[in-house]
Amino acid sequence: MSRSPVMAPGATAVGPYAHGVRVGDTVYLSGQTPIDGATGRLVAGGIAAQVHQCFRNLGAVLAAAGLGFGDVVKCTVFLTDMGDFAAMNQVYAEYFAEPYPARTTIGVAALPLAAQVEIEIIASVPRP
């Protein structure tokens, strides 16, 4: 099966990878850290601001694939401090409606560029 890269303006890649890859009816989005594409720097303002920026970046990649948050079937959240879980969850709920996608949240020791959060998603392309 062939794969097609998805690249989005406004989303930043800090390594040799595509923002997303489409394989058949599935789009796998690379983890997005809270980098502001306009400045190339992490957003300031704490965990809520960082989660919002991750979702802005993911939204740009979804849009580049012709999709939206309603097409997301799986989400993985990486947090450097599980004490930020409630704040992350509150922001997360602003981007999804029922039925919610499946989700895993993992505590990690560190993330690129000292980010507090990274989020990756898998989306399904609706059939016509």
N, C-alpha and C positions, 0 to 999 in steps of 0.2 A: 504494500500500500504506500502511495506517495505522501509526502508531507509538504506543506506549504508554510513558509514563515509569515508571521504577522508582525509588522513593525508599526509603531504608533508615534506620531509627533507628540511631544510632551512627556513621554515616558523615557526614562534614562536607563541605559544598560551599562553596568560597570564591569563588563567582561565580554568575552566572545560568545554571545548567545542571542537568540531572537526573543523579542518580547512575548511571543506566543508562537505556537505551531498548530496548524490545522491538519488533522488526519481524519479523513472521512467526515463524519458528522460531529466530531469532537474537536474542541479547541483547548489546548493546554497552555495556560498562561504562566510564564516564569514569575517567580517571586518578585514582588515590587517592594522596595524600601521607600521610606518617606522622603525621597529626593524631589525637590522642586525642579522641574525640567527647565524653568526659565533661569535659575541661578546655578544649578548643578550642586546645590548644597541641601543638607537635611533641613527640614522645616523646624522652626523653633516653636515652643509653646507646650511641650510635654506630650504625653502619650495620646491624648485625644487628637491633637493637631497632627501627630504622626500617622495615626490610623486614617484620618480623613485624607491625608496626602497619598497614602497607599491606595485608597479607594479611588481617588482622582486619577492616579496613574493606571490602575487596573481598568477604570472606566474608559480611558483613552484607548487602551489595547482592545477591550471589548468592542468599542465603536469602530475601530479599524477593521475588525473582523465582521462587522455588520451585526453585532450582538449587543445585549444589555445585561444588567444584573439579574433580570428575570430568567435569563438563559443559563445561569450558573447552577451546576449540580453538586459541586464539591468545593470546599474552601479549606485551606490549611493556613493557620495563623501561627507564627513563631514569635514568642515574647521573651525578652531577656529578663523580665521580672514578672512572675506570675501574680504578683500583687497588683499588676495593671490589668488583670483579667476583667474586672467589673467595668472599668472605664473603656476598655477595648470593646466589650460586649455592648455597651450602650451606644457607641458610635456605629458598630457593626449593624445593629438593628435598624439604623437609618437607611441602609442600602438594600435591605432584603425584605420581602413580604412573604407571608405564608403562601404556599408551603415552602419553608426555608430549605436552603441547600444543606446537604450533609456537611459537617465541619469537624475538624480536629484542631486542637490548640496545643502547642508544644512549647515547653520552657526550654530555652537554649542559653548557653553560656555567653555567646556574643554573636553579633550580626555585622555585615559589612558596614564600614564607615561609622561604626558605633551607634547604629540605629537601634531603637528600642523595640521595633516591630518590623516584620516582613510578612507579606500575605501573598499566597499563590492560589489560583483557582482553576477549575476545569469547567468548561461550558459546553452545552450541547446545542448544535445548530438545529433549529426547528425544521421539520420537513414541510414542504409546501402542500 
